[in-house]
Amino acid sequence: MDSMLVVVYSETGLARDVAAQLHAEHGWPVGEIHDLRSHPETPGVLRPLLDSLLHRGAPISYQGPDPGDFRTVVIVTPMLAGHVPAAMRAFLGHHREQLRRVAIISILKSDDAVSAVPEVAQLLGHAPIHNATLTAAELERGSVAAVREFGAFLQPRSTALQFPATGLSAA
Ligand SMILES: Cc1cc2nc3c(=O)[nH]c(=O)nc-3n(C[C@H](O)[C@H](O)[C@H](O)COP(=O)(O)O)c2cc1C
């Protein structure tokens, strides 16, 4: 089944905007993870630092379709305090068995910041099929081209995606 689900965690809205663009351009449904400790009007600063330092988890709710019903799940996540946010880590842990094929968009403070890829790969036990990094600054400037490029690559009929190692071409 060539089906795609976008799963996002966002504190200040940039990752959510990226997920919304993928939905608008491809019709892919979006599920959102909420950190039950968060308050929308006061995005945490100290909390992500403590989560990172203490390697602690987070109570979450997830509103969206069951990831197990989709072939590919696109994870859209910021990095906070050098790590994938605790709420996203909790989601990945809960759904690890269902997330056999993921692509990742990391929202970063700068081009040279560490992406979510190594940590997500470690949590799931396998590498993503595709990934991209976007900076908060470029998203705030309204840059949408990189998101469009990422989505186009993941189109179910993409030969680059379906035959990555063999060099086979589509029929
Ligand atoms: C407390 C805090 C810690 C952050 N730590 C990192 C980090 O370690 N690496 C990084 O690339 N960006 C970091 N950022 C920047 C966020 O990734 C950026 O603000 C992003 O836009 C947040 O995504 P959102 O708008 O979807 O919540 C941090 C931001 C905050 C507020």
The ligand as a Gaussian input file, in Angstrom:
#p B3LYP/6-31G(d) Opt

LIG

0 1
 C       14.623000      25.696000      24.320000
 C       15.011000      25.518000      22.896000
 C       16.042000      24.687000      22.548000
 C       16.431000      24.511000      21.206000
 N       17.437000      23.668000      20.901000
 C       17.781000      23.463000      19.605000
 C       18.801000      22.529000      19.267000
 O       19.421000      21.905000      20.110000
 N       19.097000      22.368000      17.951000
 C       18.457000      23.040000      16.968000
 O       18.772000      22.852000      15.807000
 N       17.460000      23.920000      17.256000
 C       17.116000      24.143000      18.554000
 N       16.113000      25.011000      18.864000
 C       15.436000      25.716000      17.784000
 C       14.145000      25.005000      17.389000
 O       14.412000      23.830000      16.690000
 C       13.332000      25.962000      16.529000
 O       12.929000      27.002000      17.387000
 C       12.133000      25.358000      15.843000
 O       11.518000      26.366000      15.110000
 C       11.087000      24.845000      16.749000
 O       10.090000      24.217000      15.955000
 P        8.549000      24.553000      16.182000
 O        8.338000      25.992000      15.747000
 O        7.792000      23.627000      15.312000
 O        8.266000      24.352000      17.621000
 C       15.744000      25.211000      20.191000
 C       14.669000      26.065000      20.546000
 C       14.311000      26.211000      21.873000
 C       13.167000      27.135000      22.216000

